[in-house]
Amino acid sequence: MKKSLVALGLAQKELIIKLRKIDEDANDKQRAIVCAQTDAQEYTIYAGKHCESFASLAYGGNSQGDRRLACHAELNSIRAQQVRKVSASIP
């Protein structure tokens, strides 16, 4: 899970850096930056709720923590790929 968090954090930082450097209208650029930051915060909330739901399927058993960590690792990896794709599309 730690590796997936690091990868996601780097992808999100790279996106913000690219957005700050882009040659666009200042208002449009700022809106894109704020949206990317808000999206990152909302993702964290979503992932927490989703993975808690997934972990609950262990019905309090020993695998509950493992399910939660696996869920976060998978979601973070997918999210990092998505953010890198968006970032790559920015000139």
Contacts in CASP RR format, 6 or more apart in sequence:
PFRMAT RR
TARGET T0000
AUTHOR 0000-0000-0000
METHOD contacts of the structure
MODEL  1
MKKSLVALGLAQKELIIKLRKIDEDANDKQRAIVCAQTDAQEYTIYAGKH
CESFASLAYGGNSQGDRRLACHAELNSIRAQQVRKVSASIP
1 69 0 8 1.000
1 72 0 8 1.000
1 73 0 8 1.000
1 76 0 8 1.000
3 73 0 8 1.000
4 72 0 8 1.000
4 73 0 8 1.000
4 74 0 8 1.000
4 76 0 8 1.000
4 77 0 8 1.000
4 80 0 8 1.000
5 72 0 8 1.000
5 76 0 8 1.000
7 76 0 8 1.000
7 77 0 8 1.000
7 80 0 8 1.000
8 76 0 8 1.000
8 77 0 8 1.000
8 79 0 8 1.000
8 80 0 8 1.000
8 83 0 8 1.000
9 80 0 8 1.000
10 80 0 8 1.000
11 79 0 8 1.000
11 80 0 8 1.000
11 83 0 8 1.000
11 84 0 8 1.000
11 87 0 8 1.000
12 36 0 8 1.000
12 40 0 8 1.000
12 83 0 8 1.000
14 83 0 8 1.000
14 84 0 8 1.000
14 87 0 8 1.000
15 36 0 8 1.000
15 83 0 8 1.000
15 86 0 8 1.000
15 87 0 8 1.000
15 90 0 8 1.000
16 33 0 8 1.000
16 36 0 8 1.000
16 37 0 8 1.000
18 87 0 8 1.000
18 90 0 8 1.000
19 29 0 8 1.000
19 32 0 8 1.000
19 33 0 8 1.000
19 36 0 8 1.000
19 90 0 8 1.000
20 29 0 8 1.000
20 33 0 8 1.000
22 29 0 8 1.000
22 32 0 8 1.000
22 90 0 8 1.000
22 91 0 8 1.000
24 32 0 8 1.000
43 79 0 8 1.000
47 71 0 8 1.000
47 72 0 8 1.000
47 75 0 8 1.000
47 76 0 8 1.000
47 79 0 8 1.000
48 72 0 8 1.000
50 71 0 8 1.000
50 75 0 8 1.000
51 67 0 8 1.000
51 68 0 8 1.000
51 71 0 8 1.000
51 72 0 8 1.000
51 75 0 8 1.000
52 68 0 8 1.000
54 67 0 8 1.000
54 68 0 8 1.000
54 71 0 8 1.000
55 64 0 8 1.000
55 65 0 8 1.000
55 67 0 8 1.000
55 68 0 8 1.000
55 71 0 8 1.000
56 64 0 8 1.000
57 67 0 8 1.000
58 64 0 8 1.000
58 65 0 8 1.000
58 67 0 8 1.000
END
